């Protein structure tokens, strides 16, 4: 696809790599609308019940309590620890380095990725405070946790990070990207599932985190496609070839 170069000296964007054809933009908008609608509906259910667990919440917590071997708990603790702190930010930096071709493009992609993750975490934290849902009973915890329960912070952070990684791989890794994208998706999903298994979140907290992350990522990518100049996918030689 030929990229417009009217603003070739601007901040790198996403349109030149084919992510934001009209059909692609429509798909992003549809994903965002569906994710935000589902998140809003789930949040209303949680609020209307004053944070009380739903039947699936109780069922999955009971299942996890009955299936905790020492090895499984240790593995879950190790995986859940990667869903917060420095690891997600390091992975987002890696995603930015993958997404760009030139040094300037990589630098901009890293900054945009970090901004997406940081703002997403801040908004999620605000929602958590507004909803004020209490976590599952402390006696079932296998790791320490703090703050309110909905939506799950580890889940939201890891899902956003996985989404940015998958986007970068889809743009820049044509060979073997399927396996890497699958691994990123499994990591993001796995972190969320450990929060249920370790007893520190209800399953609807995790579902809310996934829906929030999907809606936030779709909104971020749509905004990038709409307002950023279209030269993320073109280095100097590519730009010359399109003139």
ABEGO torsion letter per residue (X at the ends): XBBBAAAAABBBBAAAAGAABAAAAAAAAAAAAAAAAAAAAAAAAAAAAGGBBBAAAAAAAAAAAAABBAAAAAAAAAAAAAABEAAAAAAAAAAAAAABABAAAAAAAAAAAAAAAAAAAAAAAAAAAAAGBBBBBAAABABBBBEBAOBBAAAAAAAAAAAAAAAAAAAABABGAAAAAAAAAAAAAAAAAAAAAAGABBAAAAAAAAAAAAAAAAAAAAAAAAABBBAAABBAAAAAAAX
